Amino acid sequence: MPHQSTLCVLPLEILDAIAFELTALTPLGPPSSLLPLLLTCHRLLACLSPKSNPALHARIFKYKFDVSAVERRAFKPSHVQCVDQMVLYCRAMKVLRRGDVYACPKRRGLDLDDDVLGDDNDAGDAIFTAFMMMLEDDGRNYRQLVDWAHADAFAERYVRRRLYEGRERNAGWPVESAENSCAMWLMWMLTTEGMDVCHYRRSNLADNIYR
């Protein structure tokens, strides 16, 4: 008989509460703390994965990221749309946190759910996503980008190393591109008075379900 966790006897609403409180222990960063719970048994994975339980993951998204700016525009995103947005944000944040301004997409192997299979963002995609996050920032997005993903360091590094790529074809000036524009805007948005742009923290975390 297949192994089944004793948690499986609990009602779904109790499992939802456990999963949410588990992710709430670490407000910053993707909800990677949920991964061990999902790997406990097939039933928990079936009950709590992003694909089968978008309401849970939409709640996690609203806890970790800002959504009120979108709702103020008379648009209330669905649970599935919130999940898709969290996948996009978490992928971008992982690229920013790694600090590789030359990052290119690559195909992942097996993952927990079809919803999260796909190519990683490249550096340009991550910059654009971070810029959009700041346009919708009410405090949470900023903390995710700066305190966890170190997007301020990434933007500064991107501008220093990549802004002038292709200048030989543009009379020595930076190429007018969405990537360059978003990098400059993001650097401006995340710059604070007295910031030391010479020292930034870098760290690695294990992969999570939103990769």
Secondary structure by P-SEA (a helix, b strand, c coil): cccccccccccaaaaaaaaaaaaacccccccccccccccccaaaaacccccccaaaaaaaaaaccccaaaaaacccccaaaaaaaaaaaaaaaaaaaaccccbbbbbbccccccccccccccaaaaaaaaaaaaaacccaaaaaaccccaaaaaaaaaaacccccccccccccccccaaaaaaaaaaaaaccccccccbbbbbcccccccc
